[in-house]
């Protein structure tokens, strides 16, 4: 069946995958907010029901219920992305990246059920180790979807890849300080549930842009830039993890976090400068307005 007849021309696989990726990032932030407010247990440790029924009865229950609703919708979008990838004429790596996201989905759902204790069967389900595993699997799904979206760009020429590499690095450099502002490291803002969710929403785009920079640098044959970006991706990933409850945030952990951020920013500034200097490219300001 030719499904192209049943969808608008603007709805391409790449845009659908990008929307699914953005929706997944939003779900992760919503999950962090739900966890930070303690609403994960608001439905009386029931899953998938809430307050002995389908609909919540209190505001905390509504937060947990709404998180589950968004998770369900996101899951269907992930399934749709995988189905489209396999039905369409996409590259093998696009199919594999999309498939990885859906393979991890049952694990994520299962851990989510454990965090609300599966109707009380697992009294210690709502604990930092379980929440950490929940976050790690979510980040893995998000990364697989980022890769799926990037791989859908196949066919662009080298000049386009060069411009995209520079833009991705510059965007990461610009938005990393925003992520830092909402993190626990500087201590400038109270680390409220809203701040924690905002931290995730500002950190994941930085991480995604860096993954994109690695991919586009490879397409542009900028091997040194690509290799130099890998450590920055790792540092930002650690920054995201330290922003959650993987460790008790002691003074030593805060110093570690600040060190990771300093190293990430300096390395990112260096690799961004190198990308704009290669082959006599435009200045960073010009790079933002150049067209593919």
C-alpha positions in Angstrom: 0.0 0.0 0.0 1.2 3.5 -0.9 0.8 5.3 2.4 2.1 8.6 0.8 -1.5 9.2 -0.5 -2.9 9.4 3.0 -0.5 12.0 4.5 0.3 15.6 3.7 3.4 16.4 1.7 5.1 18.2 4.6 4.9 15.1 6.8 8.1 13.3 6.0 9.7 10.5 8.0 12.5 12.8 9.1 10.0 15.3 10.6 8.0 12.5 12.2 11.1 11.1 13.8 12.2 14.5 15.0 8.8 15.1 16.6 8.9 11.7 18.3 12.4 12.6 19.6 11.2 15.9 21.0 8.1 14.3 22.5 10.4 11.7 24.2 12.5 14.6 25.7 9.4 16.2 27.0 8.3 12.9 28.5 11.7 12.5 30.3 11.3 16.0 31.8 7.8 15.3 32.8 9.0 12.0 34.4 11.6 14.0 36.4 9.0 16.4 37.6 6.7 13.6 38.6 9.5 11.9 40.5 10.6 15.2 42.1 7.2 16.0 43.4 6.7 12.5 44.8 3.7 12.0 42.6 4.9 8.6 41.4 3.3 7.1 44.5 0.2 9.3 44.5 -1.9 6.7 42.8 -1.7 4.5 45.9 1.0 2.3 44.4 -1.3 1.2 41.6 -0.3 0.6 38.0 -1.8 1.1 35.5 -4.8 2.2 37.5 -5.0 5.4 39.7 -6.9 5.9 42.9 -8.8 2.6 42.4 -10.0 3.7 39.0 -9.1 5.1 35.6 -9.1 8.8 36.6 -7.2 10.5 39.3 -8.8 12.1 42.3 -6.1 14.5 43.6 -3.5 16.9 42.0 -0.5 14.6 42.7 -2.5 11.7 41.3 -3.3 13.8 38.2 0.5 14.5 37.7 1.3 10.8 37.8 -1.8 10.0 35.6 -0.9 12.6 33.1 2.7 11.3 32.9 1.4 7.9 32.1 -0.9 9.3 29.4 2.0 11.2 27.7 4.1 8.0 28.1 1.5 6.0 26.3 1.2 8.5 23.5 4.9 8.7 23.1 5.1 4.9 23.0 2.7 4.9 20.1 4.8 7.5 18.3 7.9 5.4 18.8 6.1 2.4 17.4 5.0 4.5 14.5 8.6 5.7 13.8 9.8 2.1 13.7 7.0 1.0 11.5 7.6 3.9 9.1 11.4 3.2 9.1 10.9 -0.4 8.0 8.1 0.3 5.5 9.9 3.2 3.8 13.0 3.2 1.8 15.3 4.2 4.7 18.9 3.2 5.3 19.7 0.0 7.2 21.2 2.0 10.1 18.0 4.1 10.3 16.0 1.0 10.7 18.3 -0.4 13.3 18.4 2.8 15.4 14.6 3.1 15.4 14.3 -0.6 16.3 16.7 -0.1 19.2 14.4 2.5 20.6 11.4 0.2 20.5 13.4 -2.8 21.9 14.2 -0.7 25.0 10.6 0.5 25.4 9.3 -2.6 27.2 12.2 -2.4 29.6 11.4 1.2 30.3 7.8 0.5 30.9 8.7 -2.4 33.2 11.0 -0.2 35.3 8.3 2.5 35.4 5.9 -0.1 36.8 8.5 -1.1 39.4 8.9 2.6 40.6 5.3 2.6 41.5 5.7 -0.8 43.2 3.4 -2.9 41.0 0.4 -2.6 43.4 2.7 -3.0 46.4 4.4 -6.3 45.3 7.8 -4.6 45.5 7.9 -2.3 48.5 11.4 -0.9 47.6 10.6 -0.3 44.0 10.4 3.5 44.4 14.1 3.9 45.3 17.1 5.8 43.8 18.6 2.7 42.1 15.3 2.0 40.3 14.9 5.7 39.3 18.5 5.8 38.1 17.8 2.8 35.9 14.6 4.4 34.6 16.6 7.5 33.6 19.4 5.6 31.9 17.0 3.6 29.8 15.1 6.7 28.9 18.3 8.5 27.8 19.2 5.4 25.7 15.8 5.5 24.0 16.3 9.3 23.4 19.7 8.8 21.9 18.5 6.0 19.6 15.7 8.4 18.4 18.2 11.2 17.8 20.3 8.8 15.7 17.2 7.8 13.8 16.4 11.4 13.0 20.0 12.2 12.0 20.3 9.1 9.7 17.2 10.3 7.9 19.2 13.1 6.5 21.1 10.8 4.1 21.6 12.4 0.7 22.8 15.8 1.8 26.1 16.9 0.3 29.3 17.6 2.1 28.9 21.4 2.2 25.6 21.0 3.9 27.1 18.6 6.5 29.9 21.1 7.1 27.4 23.9 7.9 25.3 21.6 10.1 28.3 20.6 12.1 29.2 24.2 12.9 25.6 25.1 13.7 25.2 22.1 16.0 28.4 22.9 17.9 27.6 26.6 18.2 24.1 25.8 19.4 25.5 23.4 22.1 28.0 26.1 23.2 25.2 28.7 23.4 22.7 26.5 25.4 25.1 24.7 27.7 25.2 27.7 30.1 21.4 27.6 30.3 21.6 24.0 31.3 24.2 24.8 33.9 22.0 27.6 35.3 19.2 25.2 36.1 21.5 22.5 37.4 22.5 21.9 41.0 26.2 22.7 40.3 26.2 26.6 40.7 23.5 26.7 43.3 22.1 29.9 41.9 18.5 28.6 41.8 16.5 26.5 44.2 16.4 22.9 42.8 12.7 22.7 42.8 10.7 20.1 40.8 10.1 22.7 38.1 13.8 23.6 38.0 14.7 19.9 37.7 12.3 19.5 34.8 13.7 22.6 33.1 17.2 21.3 33.6 16.3 18.2 31.6 14.6 20.2 28.9 17.6 22.4 28.5 20.2 19.6 28.8 18.8 17.1 26.3 18.9 19.5 23.3 22.5 20.2 24.1 23.2 16.5 24.2 21.3 15.9 21.0 23.1 18.7 19.2 26.4 17.2 20.1 25.4 13.8 18.9 24.4 15.6 15.7 27.7 17.4 15.5 29.5 14.0 15.7 27.3 12.6 12.9 27.6 15.7 10.6 31.3 16.0 11.2 31.7 12.5 9.9 29.7 13.3 6.8 31.8 16.4 6.3 35.0 14.4 6.6 36.1 16.5 9.6 37.6 13.6 11.4 39.5 15.6 14.0 36.5 17.6 14.9 34.4 14.4 15.1 36.9 12.7 17.4 37.3 15.8 19.6 33.5 16.0 20.0 33.2 12.5 21.5 34.6 13.5 24.9 32.3 16.5 25.0 29.3 14.2 24.4 30.4 12.0 27.3 31.0 15.0 29.6 27.5 16.4 28.9 26.0 13.0 29.5 27.7 12.8 32.9 26.4 16.3 33.6 22.8 15.1 32.9 23.3 12.1 35.2 24.8 14.2 38.0 21.8 16.5 37.8 19.6 13.6 38.9 19.6 11.3 41.9 22.3 8.8 40.9 24.5 10.0 43.7 24.0 11.9 47.0 24.9 15.4 46.0 27.6 16.1 48.6 30.2 18.9 48.4 32.6 16.5 46.7 30.1 15.5 44.0 29.3 19.2 43.4 33.0 19.9 42.8 33.1 16.9 40.4 30.1 18.3 38.6 31.7 21.7 38.3 34.9 20.1 37.0 32.9 18.2 34.4 31.2 21.3 33.3 34.4 23.4 33.1 36.0 20.6 31.0 32.9 20.3 28.8 32.7 24.0 28.1 36.4 24.5 27.4 36.5 21.4 25.1 33.3 22.5 23.4 34.7 26.0 22.8 37.9 24.6 21.4 36.2 22.1 19.0 33.7 24.8 17.9 36.5 27.1 17.0 38.3 24.3 15.2 35.2 23.6 13.1 34.8 27.2 12.0 38.5 27.4 11.1 38.6 24.3 9.0 38.8 25.0 5.3 38.5 28.7 5.8 34.9 28.5 6.9 32.8 31.5 8.0 32.9 33.0 11.4 30.5 31.7 14.0 28.1 34.6 13.5 28.0 34.0 9.7 27.5 30.3 10.3 24.2 30.9 12.0 22.7 32.7 9.0 24.2 30.7 6.2 22.0 28.4 4.2 22.5 24.8 3.1 
